[in-house]
Amino acid sequence: DYYMSNPLPGLDPCQSPFREAPVKKVPVVRVFGATPSGQKTCLHLHGIFPYLYVPYDGYGHLPDHYLRSLAFSIDRALNVTLGNPSSSVQHVFKVSLVYGMPFYGYHEKERQFMKIYLYNPAMVKRVCELLQGGAIMNKIYQPHEAHIPYLLQLFIDYNLYGMNLINLAAVKFRKIKKKGDAFEEIGSCSDNWTRSAT
């Protein structure tokens, strides 16, 4: 499963270079299992954002400006849909240009797509509906890979499947709490952002 959490320094992006803004919430995936030695674990995977693709149609525009306009339009449309049109909440982490073979129809060569990364996996379906309904930049977009559930998307991207080992390059363990110890609060990115901004 997954949950939304404040970003943690060293594990999550605390600042979105694309949006030039601090990150408020990020998805964290929990994987339950055991190590090869039998130790029970709850693995928290950080830095994995849900995404979908739409064909790039910004030819004749500066790509960076066009991608930012698309992100702003998605944020605005989502905030209106969620009943708070004056909100400045950002739902898009970043948008990047990628090449891929269109799924629908026959195509001889790859085309450019916009890969839209969102913060909250629960918003993918709603973004897809807005894209198909013409609410984003007053255009109708055909989303690709938007039907794949977030956790299945993770499994596909990282070649994971149930009841198998996961090989990890960088692992951090939580300290074992001894009896009588007080909880030690872990800082968040927002704490660091506030301190560094003053």
C-alpha positions, 0 to 999 in steps of 0.5 A: 500500500502507500500513504502520503507523507511530509517529505524527509530530507535525504529520502524525498525531494524537498524542493521541486526544481521544475515548479521552483517551490517546496514540496508539501506531500509525497507518496511513500510505498510500504512493502511488507515482507522479510529479509533473506535472514528472516527479519520481518520488515516494512519497507518504505519506498520513497521518491516514486511518483505516479505518472501518465503520458500525453502526446506533446503538442507544443510545437512552435512554443518554447518547450519549458514554458509549455510544460510549465503552462500545462502543469499550471493548467492541471493544478488550476483545473484540479483545484476547481474540481476539488471545490477550491478554485482560489487555492494555489495547491500544486498537484503536479511534481514535474512534466518532462518530454520523453520519446515513445511509440504511440500505443494506438494505431500503427506508427513507424517512429517514436513521437514526443510525449509529456510525462506528467508526474503527480504528487498524489496517486489518487489524483491520476484518474481525475487528471485523466478525466480533465485531460480527456474532457478538454479542461486542460489548456482548452484542448482534448488530450489522449492520456496513455498508461493512466489506467495502470494502478499506481502500485502496479505501475511501480511493480512494472517499472522496477520488475517486481512481483509478489513473493520475491526478493527486492534488491536495494542499492541504498537502505536506511534502517530505523533505530530500534527503540529501547524500553523507556526511550522517548520518541525522537522526532524526525525533521521534515523538509518544511522545517529545513525550508523554513530555517534556510529561508530565514 
